[in-house]
């Protein structure tokens, strides 16, 4: 297995959580489902998604055509908008792994959006205003969930959907602007064509993911995790840190 940062730097398996804490994304290649479980099983606790098999993997492939009930677009050829997996939970699984098993004939690019640089533009007061005025509402149960929460330790958890599972509801200028920037991001976006044996691991509280529509039989496998209790990186279960100084440096470099 090869593990690379977004900039292409190689990392060892035991450095995965450190990479996620710093960058939010790790890219995988030359691997398979069994190797991933062996490599990361000691670091992470599996989350059993309702659509998963007994092994905790969920096979993502086109079982259906056209519009289905809420939440099944992933199992069609349709595009998937940027979202957080299990977004209606108070604490969604903190780590998501996706592995490509068979690539599409055409289309099917994976899209990843790192929301941290966007949020780093806002001061603490603005984030607090957004926290209390930007929600997503479940289309089935009808309950609401905050799009972002800021803990007492300053760590941020983002939960986002804008599809038939849940829709955003905003009140005020700041939430409206942030929502527009999430829907049409200008930076922090990775669009990649994964080959069989390639994939990614993301901090699910920070990185939104989606895909383009495709033709053919695209097949992938997804795992969801929490970081094990007692890990030096258990803090990933409480969200991510906004690095305003790094964003300032990036802006000055541009």
C-alpha positions as CSV (number, residue, x, y, z in Angstrom):
1,X,0.0,0.0,0.0
2,X,1.1,3.5,-0.8
3,X,-0.1,6.5,1.2
4,X,0.4,10.0,-0.1
5,X,-0.5,13.5,1.1
6,X,-2.3,15.9,-1.3
7,X,1.1,17.3,-2.2
8,X,2.5,13.9,-3.1
9,X,4.6,13.2,0.1
10,X,4.8,9.6,1.1
11,X,3.6,8.5,4.6
12,X,3.8,5.2,6.5
13,X,0.7,3.4,7.6
14,X,1.2,4.4,11.3
15,X,1.3,8.1,10.2
16,X,-2.2,8.0,8.7
17,X,-4.0,9.8,11.6
18,X,-1.2,12.4,11.8
19,X,-1.7,13.1,8.1
20,X,-5.5,13.4,8.5
21,X,-5.0,15.7,11.5
22,X,-2.8,18.0,9.4
23,X,-4.2,17.8,5.9
24,X,-7.6,16.1,6.2
25,X,-6.9,13.8,3.2
26,X,-4.7,10.8,2.5
27,X,-4.6,9.2,-1.0
28,X,-4.2,5.4,-1.3
29,X,-2.9,3.2,-4.1
30,X,-1.8,-0.4,-4.8
31,X,-4.1,-1.8,-2.1
32,X,-7.3,-3.8,-1.5
33,X,-10.0,-4.1,1.1
34,X,-8.3,-6.7,3.2
35,X,-5.0,-4.8,3.4
36,X,-6.8,-1.6,4.5
37,X,-8.6,-3.4,7.3
38,X,-5.3,-5.0,8.4
39,X,-3.4,-1.7,8.2
40,X,-5.8,0.6,9.9
41,X,-8.0,-1.7,12.0
42,X,-5.7,-1.2,15.1
43,X,-6.1,2.6,14.8
44,X,-9.9,2.8,14.2
45,X,-13.2,1.5,15.3
46,X,-15.6,0.5,12.5
47,X,-18.9,2.2,12.2
48,X,-21.6,-0.2,10.9
49,X,-23.5,1.8,8.3
50,X,-27.1,0.6,7.6
51,X,-26.2,-0.2,4.0
52,X,-22.9,-2.0,4.9
53,X,-22.3,-5.8,4.8
54,X,-21.3,-7.8,7.8
55,X,-17.6,-6.8,7.1
56,X,-18.6,-3.1,7.6
57,X,-17.7,-2.3,4.0
58,X,-20.5,-0.8,1.9
59,X,-20.3,-1.6,-1.8
60,X,-21.2,1.5,-3.9
61,X,-22.3,0.5,-7.3
62,X,-25.3,1.2,-9.6
63,X,-28.1,-1.2,-8.4
64,X,-30.9,1.2,-9.5
65,X,-31.8,3.5,-12.4
66,X,-33.6,6.8,-12.1
67,X,-35.0,8.4,-9.0
68,X,-35.3,6.2,-6.0
69,X,-36.2,6.8,-2.3
70,X,-34.2,9.3,-0.4
71,X,-30.5,8.3,0.1
72,X,-30.1,5.9,-2.8
73,X,-28.5,8.2,-5.4
74,X,-25.2,6.7,-4.5
75,X,-26.4,3.4,-5.9
76,X,-27.2,4.8,-9.4
77,X,-25.1,6.4,-12.2
78,X,-26.1,9.9,-11.0
79,X,-23.7,12.6,-9.7
80,X,-23.5,13.0,-6.0
81,X,-23.3,16.5,-4.5
82,X,-20.7,17.3,-1.9
83,X,-21.8,16.0,1.5
84,X,-20.8,14.6,4.9
85,X,-21.6,10.9,5.4
86,X,-24.1,10.3,8.3
87,X,-24.6,14.1,8.4
88,X,-27.7,14.0,10.6
89,X,-25.8,12.5,13.6
90,X,-24.5,14.7,16.4
91,X,-21.1,13.2,15.9
92,X,-20.7,11.6,12.4
93,X,-18.0,9.0,12.0
94,X,-14.8,10.9,11.9
95,X,-12.9,8.9,9.2
96,X,-14.1,7.7,5.8
97,X,-12.2,5.4,3.5
98,X,-13.2,4.9,-0.1
99,X,-11.5,2.3,-2.4
100,X,-12.1,2.0,-6.1
101,X,-12.7,-1.6,-7.2
102,X,-13.7,-1.1,-10.8
103,X,-13.7,2.3,-12.6
104,X,-16.4,3.7,-14.8
105,X,-16.2,3.7,-18.6
106,X,-16.6,7.4,-18.6
107,X,-17.1,10.0,-15.8
108,X,-17.3,9.0,-12.2
109,X,-14.5,11.4,-11.0
110,X,-14.3,11.7,-7.2
111,X,-14.6,15.2,-5.8
112,X,-13.2,16.2,-2.4
113,X,-13.6,19.6,-0.9
114,X,-11.5,20.8,2.1
115,X,-13.7,23.3,3.9
116,X,-11.0,24.4,6.4
117,X,-9.5,27.1,4.3
118,X,-12.9,28.6,3.7
119,X,-13.8,28.6,7.4
120,X,-10.5,30.1,8.3
121,X,-11.7,33.4,6.7
122,X,-14.2,33.8,9.6
123,X,-13.5,35.0,13.1
124,X,-14.9,33.3,16.1
125,X,-17.8,35.7,16.4
126,X,-18.8,35.1,12.8
127,X,-18.6,31.3,13.2
128,X,-20.8,31.4,16.2
129,X,-23.4,33.4,14.2
130,X,-23.2,30.8,11.4
131,X,-23.5,27.9,13.9
132,X,-26.9,29.2,15.2
133,X,-28.3,30.2,11.8
134,X,-27.3,27.5,9.3
135,X,-29.0,24.1,9.5
136,X,-29.8,21.0,7.4
137,X,-33.2,19.5,7.6
138,X,-33.9,15.8,7.0
139,X,-36.4,15.3,4.2
140,X,-37.7,12.1,5.8
141,X,-37.8,12.6,9.6
142,X,-38.0,16.4,9.4
143,X,-35.5,17.1,12.2
144,X,-32.7,19.7,11.9
145,X,-29.0,19.5,12.5
146,X,-26.4,22.3,12.7
147,X,-24.2,22.5,9.6
148,X,-21.3,23.3,11.9
149,X,-20.5,23.3,15.6
150,X,-17.6,24.8,17.4
151,X,-16.5,23.0,20.6
152,X,-15.1,24.6,23.7
153,X,-11.7,23.5,22.6
154,X,-12.2,25.3,19.3
155,X,-12.5,22.1,17.2
156,X,-15.1,22.3,14.4
157,X,-17.5,19.6,13.1
158,X,-19.1,20.1,9.8
159,X,-22.3,18.2,8.7
160,X,-23.5,19.1,5.2
161,X,-26.0,17.8,2.7
162,X,-27.9,19.5,-0.1
163,X,-29.8,16.7,-1.8
164,X,-32.9,14.5,-1.3
165,X,-31.6,13.4,2.1
166,X,-31.4,16.8,3.7
167,X,-31.5,20.5,2.6
168,X,-29.9,23.5,4.0
169,X,-31.9,26.2,5.8
170,X,-30.2,29.6,6.5
171,X,-31.0,32.8,8.2
172,X,-28.8,35.9,7.7
173,X,-26.1,37.2,5.5
174,X,-23.1,35.2,6.8
175,X,-24.8,31.7,6.5
176,X,-26.1,32.7,3.1
177,X,-22.6,33.6,1.9
178,X,-21.0,30.5,3.4
179,X,-23.6,28.3,1.8
180,X,-23.0,29.8,-1.6
181,X,-19.2,29.1,-1.2
182,X,-19.9,25.5,-0.2
183,X,-22.1,25.0,-3.3
184,X,-19.6,26.6,-5.6
185,X,-16.2,26.3,-4.0
186,X,-13.2,28.1,-5.5
187,X,-10.3,26.5,-3.6
188,X,-9.6,23.4,-1.7
189,X,-11.2,21.1,-4.3
190,X,-9.7,17.9,-5.6
191,X,-11.3,16.2,-8.6
192,X,-9.6,12.9,-9.3
193,X,-10.2,9.8,-11.5
194,X,-9.5,6.8,-9.3
195,X,-8.3,3.5,-10.9
196,X,-8.9,0.1,-9.4
197,X,-6.8,-0.3,-6.2
198,X,-6.7,3.5,-5.6
199,X,-8.7,5.4,-3.0
200,X,-8.7,8.0,-0.3
201,X,-9.1,8.4,3.5
202,X,-10.6,11.6,4.7
203,X,-11.5,13.4,7.9
204,X,-15.3,13.2,7.5
205,X,-15.9,16.3,9.8
206,X,-13.7,18.4,7.5
207,X,-13.7,17.1,3.9
208,X,-16.9,17.0,1.9
209,X,-17.0,14.4,-0.9
210,X,-19.0,13.7,-4.0
211,X,-18.7,12.4,-7.5
212,X,-19.6,13.2,-11.1
213,X,-22.1,11.1,-13.0
214,X,-20.8,8.2,-15.0
215,X,-21.3,5.5,-17.6
216,X,-20.6,1.8,-17.1
217,X,-20.3,-0.2,-13.9
218,X,-18.3,1.9,-11.5
219,X,-17.8,-0.1,-8.2
220,X,-16.2,1.1,-5.0
221,X,-16.2,0.1,-1.3
222,X,-16.6,2.5,1.7
223,X,-15.7,2.1,5.3
224,X,-16.6,4.5,8.1
225,X,-14.7,4.8,11.4
226,X,-14.1,6.6,14.7
227,X,-10.6,6.9,16.1
228,X,-10.0,4.5,18.9
229,X,-10.3,5.8,22.5
230,X,-6.9,6.5,24.0
231,X,-5.3,7.3,20.6
232,X,-3.1,10.4,20.5
233,X,-5.4,11.4,17.6
234,X,-8.7,10.7,19.4
235,X,-9.3,14.5,19.0
236,X,-10.2,13.8,15.4
237,X,-13.5,12.5,16.8
238,X,-14.2,16.0,18.0
239,X,-13.6,17.8,14.7
240,X,-10.7,19.7,13.2
241,X,-8.7,22.9,14.0
242,X,-9.0,26.0,11.9
243,X,-5.6,27.3,11.0
244,X,-6.1,31.0,10.3
245,X,-2.3,31.7,10.2
246,X,-1.9,29.1,7.5
247,X,-4.7,30.6,5.4
248,X,-3.2,34.1,5.8
249,X,0.2,32.7,4.5
250,X,-1.6,31.0,1.6
251,X,-3.3,34.3,0.7
252,X,-0.1,36.3,0.9
253,X,1.6,33.7,-1.3
254,X,-1.1,34.2,-4.0
